[in-house]
């Protein structure tokens, strides 16, 4: 397994690792060396001083008695008590003493020694004959408070710096995420490069690239629109000439062909308008729009069983005409190849989903991506038996891509195809 396989895939976790790993490693090393080199040395030194003071007091006690021993203890700010061994009793508690202190003191004191820690004091009991000398040291004499302050300072400062760093990292990542979302659509509105200089430069480059792509697309669209306009003029002239033909059968055939050509041109023009137009968003009630489209479709396709499932008639801000085009194209496509269609609508915070299922012949897996290509017609495609421009699904795909959504094809439970549209809000 390689190291890159263990690393997170997203940029924010990677940046956090890059920032926090050296920070934590440095702190661990600093704490370790501080404890080893400073804290233990200071503790050992304090313990040696306390041991020397106890030895001095014991010598004075042996030479001149209790009073002189107490006088020296008071001068050294040490509380000294004399207890008869028969009255001696240790009260146990949960306080602990550093092993370093115990080891150092016992190495300095030859007599039997008991060391006990209290809340603010450390008690040292020395047994001499039938007397127990109780030395009471303030805890701060033997244990330095510097390590505690040092550790708290490291933890708090690291926590504050980490929070600040996390906020800055999220801002940079947010700029990258916005740039990524912007690159998924052709719209040039409502985007301003932000973040670090490199990210702003990348954003500006993408804007320039989109403008060039948009200009190229608009040029091709104008060319296609021009051809459609010229053909439309010719069709109008043909219609006028048809009226002069006397053979009714010939006229009917010619009219059918002209109608087919007119339908093709209408779809070409719709395709070109869709490519070059950026539509404003309107507030609509989804169920009202879809039921109206279904009603119009049933007039064109007789004997079609179309059912719609939607829990609530929620309202959304979307490009109304684009939504109508997409749903109409999907519904018309389903009606051409089946007689039973099921439409399902679901809603969440980020997007809503339209699902159009039918009981038709379905779409082979190897053609599920091909059907969205403009003018797609192949022997294996299910729309071969029917006339059409081959632009209906392509128009739907282009509209959905332009608004930043997705369209998927799956096998339907009804036996045919299932078109799933995920439309962002």
Number of C-alpha atoms within 10 A of each C-alpha: 5 6 6 8 8 8 11 12 10 9 15 16 13 13 16 15 14 11 15 16 10 11 13 12 11 12 15 12 11 13 17 13 12 15 14 11 11 14 19 16 14 15 19 20 15 20 23 19 16 22 19 15 16 23 16 14 25 19 13 18 17 12 11 10 13 17 11 15 21 19 16 18 21 12 9 12 12 19 17 23 15 15 16 13 14 9 8 12 8 8 6 9 10 8 11 12 15 11 9 13 22 17 12 18 23 17 11 16 15 10 12 11 16 14 17 19 19 17 11 11 16 21 18 20 22 21 16 15 8 10 15 21 23 18 21 21 20 16 17 12 15 22 20 15 12 11 15 10 11 12 13 12 12 14 13 11 12 16 12 11 12 16 12 11 16 17 12 13 18 15 15 17 18 15 20 21 13 15 22 13 11 20 17 13 15 19 18 16 8 6 12 14 19 20 16 13 10 10 17 17 14 16 24 16 13 18 21 13 13 17 15 12 13 17 13 11 15 17 13 14 20 14 13 15 19 13 15 20 14 10 15 16 11 12 16 13 11 14 15 11 11 18 11 9 11 9 9 11 10 12 17 12 11 15 16 12 12 17 14 15 17 17 14 18 19 15 19 24 19 16 22 21 15 20 19 16 10 17 13 11 14 13 11 16 14 20 18 12 14 18 13 11 16 18 11 12 17 15 10 11 13 10 11 17 14 20 13 15 13 14 10 12 13 13 13 17 14 19 17 17 13 21 18 16 18 21 21 19 18 21 22 18 16 26 24 16 19 18 16 18 21 19 21 15 20 15 18 9 7 9 13 17 17 19 22 24 29 28 21 20 14 23 20 14 11 10 13 15 12 14 23 19 16 17 15 16 17 12 8 11 18 18 19 13 11 9 10 16 18 20 21 25 21 20 25 25 21 20 22 21 16 18 20 19 20 17 19 13 19 16 17 18 11 15 13 20 24 25 19 20 23 19 20 17 16
